[in-house]
Amino acid sequence: MKFLLVFDFDHTIIDENSDTWIVKCAPERKLPNGLRNSYQPGHWTEYMGRVFVYLGDNGVKEEEMKRTMTTIPFTAGMIDLLGFIGEKKELFDCIIVSDSNTVFIDWILKAADFHKLFDEVFTNPAAFSSTGYLTVQHFHAHHCAKCPKNLCKRKVLKEFLDKQSERGVSYRQVVYIGDGGNDLCPVMFLKKNDIAMPRQGYTLEKKISQLAQSLSPVQCSVLVWSSAIDIMSYLKLLIKE
């Protein structure tokens, strides 16, 4: 039986938010106040749609966007971790569940030659229109009150595990690696034997510790990481067991 590694993308695999990094392509590397202030909680995808229209209106082309996106640094130790997983791929299935988009993730992983490592990427579908504008859509519809309108990561994880189970695949353990508030919903779905790995100092870690203080802790084990080397050390112990 393999282990399932579930990765968030922004501030987890890469050390930045891909959606805010793209603003480096804008005139004077910033957005007009009206556009910046148009974001409404839970509607980030619509907001990014408006950002992409603004970039398109200002003549920002696909090539420039791609060049900019592939300069995003990976999180400390992440290249070593992904290299290690690649060497032991027979032991691990890897998926990404992210509120970024298919175009950004594809560019970044391909540029670093990590795209073959991931069995599936679940993120908002994006594409360039015939006029050269980047467009982005919601990943799915869901009924979870805790999550942004376009993506409930718990639903994605549950559906993936159900689909694998129908194919006769079950996992020894699910390891969930993330940083953000929208990673809490899937972490609360994890079982006792699974492990959540929140990034130190980020929202997910804070939310998990708040739950523990209010005496409704998550079921799974929790191991905080600050460098991806911490994750690699844990995986090395796992495969020795």
SEKEMAR-185483 format. One line per 4 residues: number of its first residue (from 0); their letters; for each residue x, y, z of C-alpha. Coordinates in Angstrom, 2 decimals. Each point is the difference from the previous one (the first is absolute). Layout:
SEKEMAR-185483
NUM> A> X:Y:Z ~ ...
//
This chain:
SEKEMAR-185483
0> MKFL> 0.00:0.00:0.00 ~ 1.24:3.44:-0.94 ~ -0.14:3.28:1.87 ~ -2.03:2.88:-1.42
4> LVFD> 1.68:3.42:0.12 ~ -2.41:2.90:-0.44 ~ 1.70:3.34:-0.68 ~ -1.37:3.51:-0.02
8> FDHT> 1.92:2.19:-2.50 ~ 0.29:3.69:1.00 ~ 2.22:0.55:3.07 ~ 0.49:-3.78:0.15
12> IIDE> 1.73:-1.27:-3.16 ~ 0.88:3.54:-1.05 ~ 0.94:2.66:2.54 ~ -2.41:2.61:-1.35
16> NSDT> -3.60:0.43:-1.09 ~ -0.03:-0.58:-3.78 ~ -3.08:2.21:-0.41 ~ 1.60:3.03:1.63
20> WIVK> 3.38:-0.64:-1.70 ~ -1.56:0.54:-3.45 ~ -0.51:3.68:0.97 ~ 3.72:0.46:-0.80
24> CAPE> -1.15:-0.01:-3.66 ~ -2.35:2.97:0.54 ~ 0.97:3.58:-0.91 ~ 2.26:1.29:2.82
28> RKLP> -0.38:-3.51:1.53 ~ -3.21:0.97:1.78 ~ -3.75:-0.05:-0.44 ~ -2.27:3.07:0.07
32> NGLR> -1.69:0.54:3.39 ~ -3.49:-0.54:-1.40 ~ 0.96:-3.44:-1.26 ~ 1.95:-0.88:3.15
36> NSYQ> -2.94:0.95:2.20 ~ -2.52:-1.95:-2.09 ~ 0.79:-3.33:1.71 ~ -2.85:-1.47:2.05
40> PGHW> 0.68:-2.80:2.53 ~ -0.64:-3.45:-1.48 ~ 0.09:1.35:-3.58 ~ 3.74:-0.02:-0.76
44> TEYM> -0.39:-1.73:-3.37 ~ -2.29:2.76:-1.31 ~ 2.48:2.58:1.28 ~ 2.87:-1.73:-1.85
48> GRVF> -2.17:-0.03:-3.13 ~ -0.11:3.80:0.20 ~ 3.78:0.16:0.60 ~ 0.59:-2.09:-3.16
52> VYLG> -2.28:2.31:-2.02 ~ 2.01:2.99:1.26 ~ 3.28:-1.67:-1.01 ~ -1.44:-0.87:-3.42
56> DNGV> -1.28:3.55:-0.49 ~ 3.53:1.23:0.72 ~ 1.50:-2.25:-2.64 ~ 1.59:-2.56:2.34
60> KEEE> 0.60:-3.09:-2.13 ~ 0.17:-3.69:0.88 ~ 3.80:-0.16:-0.44 ~ 0.61:2.83:2.45
64> MKRT> -2.35:-1.57:2.54 ~ 1.73:-3.36:-0.34 ~ 3.46:1.57:0.39 ~ -1.14:1.79:3.16
68> MTTI> -1.70:-3.05:1.55 ~ 2.99:-2.27:-0.45 ~ 2.15:2.32:2.15 ~ -2.05:-0.82:3.14
72> PFTA> 2.27:-1.65:2.57 ~ -0.82:-3.44:1.38 ~ -0.41:-0.23:3.77 ~ 3.21:-0.81:1.93
76> GMID> 0.91:-3.67:-0.39 ~ -2.87:-0.67:-2.45 ~ 2.24:-0.86:-2.97 ~ 1.79:-2.59:2.18
80> LLGF> -3.31:-1.38:1.24 ~ -1.49:-0.33:-3.49 ~ 3.24:-1.61:-1.23 ~ -0.19:-2.54:2.85
84> IGEK> -3.67:-0.78:-0.77 ~ 0.94:-0.46:-3.66 ~ 2.61:-2.62:0.96 ~ -2.54:-1.87:2.16
88> KELF> -3.03:0.55:-2.25 ~ -1.06:-3.67:0.27 ~ -0.83:0.70:3.68 ~ -1.88:3.27:-0.46
92> DCII> -2.99:1.28:-1.93 ~ 0.10:3.81:-0.16 ~ -2.78:2.46:-0.73 ~ -0.27:3.79:0.12
96> VSDS> -3.20:1.67:1.21 ~ 0.34:3.74:-0.51 ~ -1.97:3.20:-0.41 ~ 2.52:1.19:-2.62
100> NTVF> -0.69:-1.01:-3.63 ~ 1.03:-2.62:-2.56 ~ 2.09:2.38:-2.13 ~ 2.18:1.33:2.86
104> IDWI> 0.56:-3.40:1.63 ~ 0.78:-1.62:-3.35 ~ 2.57:2.68:-0.93 ~ 1.75:-0.12:3.36
108> LKAA> 0.17:-3.80:0.31 ~ 1.10:-0.51:-3.62 ~ 2.72:2.66:0.24 ~ 1.47:-1.86:3.00
112> DFHK> -0.71:-3.44:-1.55 ~ -2.25:-1.14:2.86 ~ -3.24:-0.39:-1.98 ~ 0.36:-3.80:-0.35
116> LFDE> 0.19:-0.39:3.77 ~ -3.66:0.87:0.55 ~ -2.69:-2.52:-0.88 ~ -2.73:2.63:-0.08
120> VFTN> -0.33:3.76:0.43 ~ -3.35:1.33:1.24 ~ -0.20:3.76:-0.55 ~ -2.02:2.68:-1.78
124> PAAF> 0.01:-0.55:-3.79 ~ 1.69:2.83:-1.88 ~ 0.72:0.61:-3.69 ~ 0.95:2.76:-2.41
128> SSTG> -2.87:1.29:-2.13 ~ 0.27:0.59:-3.75 ~ 0.76:3.68:0.80 ~ 2.93:-1.03:2.25
132> YLTV> -1.67:0.72:3.34 ~ 0.41:-2.49:2.86 ~ -3.37:-1.20:1.29 ~ -0.70:-2.04:3.15
136> QHFH> -3.06:-1.98:1.12 ~ -1.22:-1.54:3.24 ~ 1.37:-3.48:0.67 ~ -3.43:-1.32:1.05
140> AHHC> -3.23:0.82:1.82 ~ -0.48:-1.20:3.60 ~ -2.16:0.53:3.07 ~ 2.69:0.50:2.64
144> AKCP> -0.62:3.17:2.01 ~ 3.62:0.09:1.24 ~ 1.72:0.21:-3.39 ~ 0.37:2.54:-2.82
148> KNLC> -2.77:-0.27:-2.61 ~ 2.20:-1.55:-2.65 ~ 1.82:-2.73:1.93 ~ -0.57:-2.25:3.00
152> KRKV> 3.19:-2.00:0.45 ~ -1.74:-2.55:2.26 ~ -2.39:-0.84:-2.85 ~ 2.92:-0.42:-2.41
156> LKEF> 1.89:-2.27:2.41 ~ -3.06:-2.09:0.85 ~ -0.90:-0.47:-3.68 ~ 3.59:-0.93:-0.87
160> LDKQ> 0.19:-2.60:2.81 ~ -3.42:-1.42:-0.99 ~ 1.08:-0.28:-3.63 ~ 3.26:-1.71:0.99
164> SERG> -1.90:-2.37:2.28 ~ -2.30:-0.99:-2.92 ~ 3.16:-0.87:-1.92 ~ 1.17:-2.15:2.91
168> VSYR> 2.60:2.52:1.23 ~ 0.14:0.84:3.68 ~ 2.79:1.81:1.85 ~ 1.97:-0.82:3.13
172> QVVY> -0.10:3.65:0.94 ~ -1.01:3.39:-1.42 ~ 2.54:2.77:0.59 ~ -1.49:3.47:-0.55
176> IGDG> 2.52:2.83:-0.51 ~ -1.35:3.56:-0.06 ~ -0.01:3.45:1.53 ~ -3.31:1.82:-0.48
180> GNDL> -3.41:0.42:1.58 ~ -1.59:-1.94:-2.89 ~ 2.17:-3.03:0.94 ~ -1.82:-0.41:3.32
184> CPVM> -3.15:-1.55:-1.52 ~ 1.87:-2.98:-1.56 ~ 2.19:-0.39:3.12 ~ -3.17:-0.42:2.08
188> FLKK> -0.99:-2.84:-2.35 ~ 3.25:-1.93:0.68 ~ -0.15:-3.17:2.11 ~ 1.88:-0.85:3.17
192> NDIA> 2.79:-1.78:-1.86 ~ 0.57:2.91:-2.42 ~ 2.24:3.01:0.52 ~ -0.44:3.72:-0.60
196> MPRQ> 3.17:1.98:-0.63 ~ -0.76:3.72:0.37 ~ 2.69:2.53:-0.86 ~ 1.36:1.74:3.08
200> GYTL> -1.34:3.50:0.64 ~ -2.73:-0.20:-2.65 ~ -3.80:0.01:0.31 ~ -0.50:-3.78:-0.05
204> EKKI> 2.32:-0.53:2.98 ~ -1.78:2.76:1.95 ~ -3.46:-1.40:-0.78 ~ 0.98:-3.55:1.04
208> SQLA> 1.38:1.27:3.32 ~ -3.14:2.10:0.60 ~ -2.07:-3.18:-0.44 ~ 2.20:-1.86:2.48
212> QSLS> -0.41:2.83:2.54 ~ -3.79:-0.08:-0.39 ~ 0.19:-3.76:0.72 ~ -1.22:-1.04:-3.46
216> PVQC> 3.36:-1.08:-1.45 ~ 0.40:-1.54:-3.45 ~ -0.04:-3.83:-0.05 ~ 3.29:-0.44:-1.86
220> SVLV> 3.56:0.50:1.29 ~ 1.54:3.43:-0.62 ~ 3.63:0.70:-0.85 ~ 1.05:3.60:-0.67
224> WSSA> 2.69:0.71:-2.64 ~ 2.04:3.09:-0.78 ~ 2.22:-1.48:-2.74 ~ -1.00:-2.78:-2.35
228> IDIM> 3.02:-1.88:1.40 ~ -2.19:-0.55:3.12 ~ -2.58:-1.69:-2.24 ~ 2.70:-2.11:-1.66
232> SYLK> 1.31:-1.17:3.41 ~ -3.52:-1.10:0.94 ~ -0.51:-1.87:-3.30 ~ 3.34:-1.79:0.48
236> LLIK> -1.21:-1.22:3.40 ~ -3.34:-1.06:-1.51 ~ 1.52:-2.23:-2.67 ~ 2.35:-1.62:2.52
240> E> -2.90:-1.14:2.20
//
